[in-house]
Amino acid sequence: MVRKTQFLLAVAAVVLCAGLAQLVMAQSGTRSYPQTQGTQATQGSASRAEAPFDDRLWSYLKQAQYRNWASLPGVPADGYPGNSPHGERVKLYVNRTAAAGQDGFRAGSILIKENYDASGDNLMAVTVMYRSEGFAPESGDWYWAKYEPDGRVSAMNNMRVSGRVGMCIDCHRSAEGNDFVFANDAQ
């Protein structure tokens, strides 16, 4: 029974990795990357039949059940005090790629921060960092996205908050280690 369970878990991991690989290939293929305009990013033109990358990323994260992912070592799994713009309480989730390489996050690393109000009960937003090799070398190859609690991509000034998001890059540029990630900075 244990071997069968291990086999099924291995198959599920392969299926999820294949789904992410398809997302990566679609995002970094012939379509143009989202372009930055001001502090927000706009979505490049995509065929009508194909959902924007940020929507497909959210679908993948839900399918992968990101809330079952771990946090980084030293980061409380039940959440910790946050600050603007993320909310007064936050929870961090990372995929296995990020967890295995927090000293140098590899391509494929995903970090998800759930942003809560002061009570820690009301989810206000979900912010995502996804490292895609060659996406944006000047900002660590991170793809940024902010989602409403229902999974819709957040908008600011009528623009989707995804891709090369200036306000995210500007803030995260100050992270130690030149990796754009605060969660692994010395406390």
Kinemage of the C-alpha trace (Angstrom):
@kinemage 1
@onewidth
@group {chain A} dominant
@subgroup {mainchain}
@vectorlist {calphas} color= white
{ca met a 1} P 0.000 0.000 0.000
{ca val a 2} L 2.830 2.414 0.838
{ca arg a 3} L 4.536 1.783 -2.525
{ca lys a 4} L 1.270 2.322 -4.392
{ca thr a 5} L 0.757 5.637 -2.569
{ca gln a 6} L 4.343 6.697 -3.305
{ca phe a 7} L 3.845 5.779 -6.967
{ca leu a 8} L 0.620 7.783 -7.191
{ca leu a 9} L 2.290 10.790 -5.548
{ca ala a 10} L 5.179 10.538 -8.014
{ca val a 11} L 2.755 10.410 -10.952
{ca ala a 12} L 0.875 13.444 -9.594
{ca ala a 13} L 4.161 15.357 -9.244
{ca val a 14} L 5.090 14.549 -12.853
{ca val a 15} L 1.675 15.707 -14.086
{ca leu a 16} L 1.943 18.988 -12.144
{ca cys a 17} L 5.497 19.577 -13.392
{ca ala a 18} L 4.367 18.899 -16.953
{ca gly a 19} L 1.584 21.464 -16.504
{ca leu a 20} L 4.056 24.068 -15.282
{ca ala a 21} L 6.453 23.206 -18.102
{ca gln a 22} L 3.650 23.859 -20.591
{ca leu a 23} L 3.014 27.206 -18.907
{ca val a 24} L 6.690 28.103 -19.082
{ca met a 25} L 6.935 27.129 -22.741
{ca ala a 26} L 3.792 29.065 -23.593
{ca gln a 27} L 4.957 32.092 -21.630
{ca ser a 28} L 8.451 32.121 -23.077
{ca gly a 29} L 7.640 30.959 -26.589
{ca thr a 30} L 6.809 33.072 -29.602
{ca arg a 31} L 4.395 35.306 -27.738
{ca ser a 32} L 5.902 38.561 -26.600
{ca tyr a 33} L 6.443 39.077 -22.888
{ca pro a 34} L 4.205 41.518 -21.060
{ca gln a 35} L 5.606 45.006 -21.509
{ca thr a 36} L 6.032 47.509 -18.693
{ca gln a 37} L 4.208 50.796 -18.931
{ca gly a 38} L 4.635 53.140 -15.984
{ca thr a 39} L 4.637 51.070 -12.806
{ca gln a 40} L 2.334 48.406 -14.173
{ca ala a 41} L 2.562 45.843 -16.928
{ca thr a 42} L 0.264 45.352 -19.849
{ca gln a 43} L -0.506 41.981 -21.328
{ca gly a 44} L 0.898 41.357 -24.808
{ca ser a 45} L -1.493 40.337 -27.531
{ca ala a 46} L -2.587 36.732 -27.304
{ca ser a 47} L -4.916 34.733 -29.429
{ca arg a 48} L -8.528 34.853 -28.328
{ca ala a 49} L -8.559 31.112 -27.728
{ca glu a 50} L -5.543 31.284 -25.387
{ca ala a 51} L -5.989 32.766 -21.926
{ca pro a 52} L -3.393 35.322 -20.798
{ca phe a 53} L -0.385 33.837 -19.031
{ca asp a 54} L -1.354 35.347 -15.667
{ca asp a 55} L -4.755 33.595 -15.826
{ca arg a 56} L -3.121 30.282 -16.758
{ca leu a 57} L -0.620 30.711 -13.928
{ca trp a 58} L -3.460 31.150 -11.420
{ca ser a 59} L -5.177 28.031 -12.782
{ca tyr a 60} L -1.945 26.089 -12.361
{ca leu a 61} L -1.477 27.327 -8.775
{ca lys a 62} L -5.006 26.297 -7.826
{ca gln a 63} L -4.567 22.888 -9.489
{ca ala a 64} L -1.242 22.444 -7.666
{ca gln a 65} L -3.010 23.290 -4.386
{ca tyr a 66} L -0.368 25.802 -3.398
{ca arg a 67} L -1.795 26.068 0.110
{ca asn a 68} L -0.327 22.626 0.745
{ca trp a 69} L 3.157 23.892 -0.116
{ca ala a 70} L 5.645 24.634 2.651
{ca ser a 71} L 7.117 27.957 3.631
{ca leu a 72} L 10.842 28.692 3.648
{ca pro a 73} L 12.919 27.577 6.651
{ca gly a 74} L 12.707 30.163 9.399
{ca val a 75} L 9.473 31.659 8.031
{ca pro a 76} L 6.449 30.832 10.228
{ca ala a 77} L 4.019 28.644 8.271
{ca asp a 78} L 1.023 30.143 10.088
{ca gly a 79} L 1.884 33.647 8.928
{ca tyr a 80} L 3.766 36.655 10.197
{ca pro a 81} L 3.339 40.445 10.416
{ca gly a 82} L 3.427 42.076 7.008
{ca asn a 83} L 3.746 45.584 5.702
{ca ser a 84} L 2.512 47.659 2.807
{ca pro a 85} L 1.623 46.813 0.135
{ca his a 86} L 1.137 43.199 1.201
{ca gly a 87} L -1.139 43.584 4.180
{ca glu a 88} L -0.829 43.498 7.925
{ca arg a 89} L -0.509 39.702 8.067
{ca val a 90} L 0.973 37.428 5.396
{ca lys a 91} L 1.504 33.728 4.721
{ca leu a 92} L 4.263 32.525 2.427
{ca tyr a 93} L 4.129 29.365 0.295
{ca val a 94} L 6.921 28.113 -1.968
{ca asn a 95} L 7.122 25.294 -4.478
{ca arg a 96} L 9.779 22.574 -4.189
{ca thr a 97} L 12.100 24.306 -6.635
{ca ala a 98} L 12.157 27.437 -4.473
{ca ala a 99} L 12.450 25.451 -1.230
{ca ala a 100} L 15.427 23.514 -2.585
{ca gly a 101} L 17.318 26.583 -3.717
{ca gln a 102} L 16.633 29.492 -1.411
{ca asp a 103} L 20.343 30.372 -1.512
{ca gly a 104} L 19.934 30.955 -5.245
{ca phe a 105} L 16.377 30.546 -6.489
{ca arg a 106} L 16.461 28.602 -9.763
{ca ala a 107} L 14.211 29.080 -12.779
{ca gly a 108} L 10.848 27.539 -11.977
{ca ser a 109} L 10.831 28.855 -8.392
{ca ile a 110} L 7.421 30.105 -7.272
{ca leu a 111} L 6.831 32.168 -4.133
{ca ile a 112} L 3.264 32.998 -3.148
{ca lys a 113} L 2.279 35.469 -0.472
{ca glu a 114} L -1.280 35.552 0.802
{ca asn a 115} L -2.033 39.077 2.030
{ca tyr a 116} L -4.438 39.381 4.988
{ca asp a 117} L -5.935 42.167 7.062
{ca ala a 118} L -4.836 42.748 10.689
{ca ser a 119} L -7.125 39.989 12.009
{ca gly a 120} L -5.480 37.437 9.730
{ca asp a 121} L -8.946 36.192 8.777
{ca asn a 122} L -9.745 38.193 5.653
{ca leu a 123} L -7.700 37.432 2.551
{ca met a 124} L -7.125 40.697 0.702
{ca ala a 125} L -4.897 39.557 -2.197
{ca val a 126} L -2.470 36.892 -3.392
{ca thr a 127} L 0.890 37.993 -4.786
{ca val a 128} L 3.120 35.713 -6.823
{ca met a 129} L 6.762 35.712 -7.891
{ca tyr a 130} L 7.640 33.193 -10.603
{ca arg a 131} L 11.205 32.926 -11.871
{ca ser a 132} L 11.376 32.301 -15.614
{ca glu a 133} L 14.837 32.189 -17.162
{ca gly a 134} L 15.326 34.990 -19.666
{ca phe a 135} L 12.062 36.755 -18.825
{ca ala a 136} L 13.521 39.915 -17.296
{ca pro a 137} L 17.242 39.639 -16.512
{ca glu a 138} L 17.367 43.223 -15.177
{ca ser a 139} L 14.962 42.200 -12.393
{ca gly a 140} L 16.182 38.702 -11.635
{ca asp a 141} L 13.942 37.031 -14.259
{ca trp a 142} L 10.952 37.312 -11.895
{ca tyr a 143} L 7.426 37.406 -13.291
{ca trp a 144} L 5.140 39.233 -10.833
{ca ala a 145} L 1.388 38.931 -10.443
{ca lys a 146} L -1.226 40.140 -7.996
{ca tyr a 147} L -4.584 38.380 -7.729
{ca glu a 148} L -7.817 39.216 -5.985
{ca pro a 149} L -9.052 36.583 -3.479
{ca asp a 150} L -11.322 35.113 -6.191
{ca gly a 151} L -8.368 34.614 -8.569
{ca arg a 152} L -8.962 37.573 -10.881
{ca val a 153} L -5.814 39.451 -11.807
{ca ser a 154} L -5.748 42.726 -9.894
{ca ala a 155} L -5.850 45.928 -11.878
{ca met a 156} L -4.397 49.340 -11.207
{ca asn a 157} L -5.155 52.300 -13.470
{ca asn a 158} L -7.055 49.880 -15.748
{ca met a 159} L -3.949 47.722 -16.240
{ca arg a 160} L -3.394 44.149 -15.104
{ca val a 161} L -0.853 43.877 -12.279
{ca ser a 162} L 1.305 41.159 -13.824
{ca gly a 163} L 4.516 40.666 -15.743
{ca arg a 164} L 7.239 43.258 -15.250
{ca val a 165} L 5.523 45.230 -12.491
{ca gly a 166} L 7.538 48.352 -11.722
{ca met a 167} L 6.329 48.869 -8.148
{ca cys a 168} L 7.216 45.249 -7.254
{ca ile a 169} L 10.632 45.461 -8.898
{ca asp a 170} L 11.427 48.835 -7.316
{ca cys a 171} L 10.659 47.551 -3.820
{ca his a 172} L 12.206 44.070 -4.141
{ca arg a 173} L 15.396 45.480 -5.666
{ca ser a 174} L 16.449 46.347 -2.082
{ca ala a 175} L 16.380 42.707 -0.922
{ca glu a 176} L 19.711 41.390 0.351
{ca gly a 177} L 21.651 39.002 -1.855
{ca asn a 178} L 20.548 40.717 -5.083
{ca asp a 179} L 17.824 38.055 -5.540
{ca phe a 180} L 14.706 40.273 -5.189
{ca val a 181} L 13.472 38.036 -2.314
{ca phe a 182} L 13.102 39.348 1.250
{ca ala a 183} L 12.056 36.062 2.888
{ca asn a 184} L 15.606 34.711 2.885
{ca asp a 185} L 17.286 37.918 4.105
{ca ala a 186} L 19.122 37.835 7.452
{ca gln a 187} L 16.804 38.784 10.291
